[in-house]
């Protein structure tokens, strides 16, 4: 996957109301938004790896540990980044919050306005 640093890349769930509210905030920074919807698109594992590396965290830190699937299937397990990504692709609700990347900056959007920190 080739990343364009002149557009915002957004990893999110389009059906989630909070995630959808990130988009208008992002558009106030840049008119070009590369929306990567975990629920409908075939997201590249490379994109996920790049985002995790830029965030300087482990993939498990991006997981919603309150999600029932996490509690029943994943809690207490240590997975490789690829395994966490596969679990997230299978159940997009495992992503704790949208992740936005723009011009070599990246932010986890716990609140929709968090995307403005990319400015």
C-alpha positions as CSV (number, residue, x, y, z in Angstrom):
1,X,0.0,0.0,0.0
2,X,1.3,3.4,-1.0
3,X,0.5,6.1,1.6
4,X,-0.1,9.6,0.4
5,X,1.1,12.1,3.0
6,X,-1.2,14.8,1.5
7,X,-4.3,13.0,2.6
8,X,-5.6,11.8,5.9
9,X,-5.7,8.0,6.2
10,X,-8.5,7.0,8.6
11,X,-8.8,3.5,10.0
12,X,-12.3,3.3,11.4
13,X,-15.8,1.6,11.5
14,X,-18.2,3.6,9.3
15,X,-21.2,2.1,11.1
16,X,-20.1,3.5,14.5
17,X,-21.6,6.9,15.3
18,X,-18.5,8.1,17.1
19,X,-16.2,7.0,14.3
20,X,-18.4,8.7,11.7
21,X,-18.1,12.0,13.6
22,X,-14.3,12.0,13.1
23,X,-14.8,12.5,9.3
24,X,-16.1,16.1,9.4
25,X,-13.3,17.1,11.8
26,X,-10.8,15.5,9.5
27,X,-12.2,17.3,6.5
28,X,-11.6,20.6,8.2
29,X,-7.9,19.7,8.0
30,X,-7.7,18.2,4.5
31,X,-10.3,17.6,1.8
32,X,-8.7,14.3,0.8
33,X,-9.7,11.5,3.3
34,X,-8.6,7.9,2.6
35,X,-11.3,6.1,4.6
36,X,-10.3,2.6,5.5
37,X,-13.5,1.0,6.9
38,X,-12.7,-2.2,8.8
39,X,-16.2,-3.5,8.2
40,X,-16.3,-3.3,4.4
41,X,-12.8,-2.9,3.0
42,X,-9.9,-5.4,2.8
43,X,-7.5,-3.4,4.9
44,X,-3.8,-4.0,4.4
45,X,-1.9,-5.6,7.2
46,X,1.0,-3.3,6.2
47,X,-1.1,-0.2,6.9
48,X,-1.9,-1.6,10.4
49,X,1.8,-2.3,11.0
50,X,2.8,1.2,9.9
51,X,0.2,2.8,12.2
52,X,1.2,0.6,15.2
53,X,4.9,1.4,14.6
54,X,4.2,5.2,14.3
55,X,2.1,5.1,17.4
56,X,4.9,3.4,19.3
57,X,2.6,1.0,21.0
58,X,1.6,-2.7,20.9
59,X,-1.4,-3.7,18.8
60,X,-3.1,-4.9,22.0
61,X,-3.2,-1.3,23.2
62,X,-5.6,-0.5,20.3
63,X,-8.0,-3.3,21.4
64,X,-11.3,-2.6,23.1
65,X,-10.9,-4.8,26.1
66,X,-14.6,-4.3,27.1
67,X,-15.8,-6.0,23.9
68,X,-17.5,-9.3,24.6
69,X,-15.4,-11.1,22.0
70,X,-12.2,-9.9,23.6
71,X,-13.4,-11.1,27.0
72,X,-14.4,-14.5,25.7
73,X,-11.7,-15.3,23.2
74,X,-8.7,-13.1,23.5
75,X,-8.3,-12.0,27.1
76,X,-5.1,-13.2,28.7
77,X,-3.5,-14.2,25.3
78,X,-0.4,-12.7,23.8
79,X,-0.6,-12.5,20.0
80,X,1.7,-11.3,17.3
81,X,0.7,-8.0,15.5
82,X,-0.6,-10.1,12.6
83,X,-2.8,-12.1,14.9
84,X,-4.3,-9.0,16.5
85,X,-4.9,-7.5,13.0
86,X,-6.6,-10.7,11.9
87,X,-8.8,-10.7,15.0
88,X,-9.7,-7.0,14.4
89,X,-10.6,-7.7,10.7
90,X,-12.9,-10.6,11.8
91,X,-14.5,-8.4,14.5
92,X,-14.0,-4.6,13.8
93,X,-15.5,-3.8,17.2
94,X,-12.2,-4.8,18.7
95,X,-10.7,-1.5,17.5
96,X,-10.8,0.8,20.5
97,X,-11.0,4.1,18.5
98,X,-10.4,5.4,15.0
99,X,-6.8,6.0,14.0
100,X,-5.9,8.9,11.8
101,X,-2.6,9.6,10.0
102,X,-1.6,12.7,8.2
103,X,1.8,14.1,7.1
104,X,3.8,11.7,9.2
105,X,1.7,12.4,12.3
106,X,-0.8,9.9,13.8
107,X,-3.4,10.0,16.5
108,X,-5.9,7.6,18.1
109,X,-9.2,9.4,18.1
110,X,-10.9,8.6,21.5
111,X,-13.0,11.7,20.8
112,X,-13.9,12.9,17.3
113,X,-12.0,16.2,17.8
114,X,-8.8,14.3,18.6
115,X,-8.1,14.2,14.9
116,X,-7.4,18.0,15.0
117,X,-4.1,17.2,16.8
118,X,-2.8,16.2,13.4
119,X,-2.6,19.9,12.4
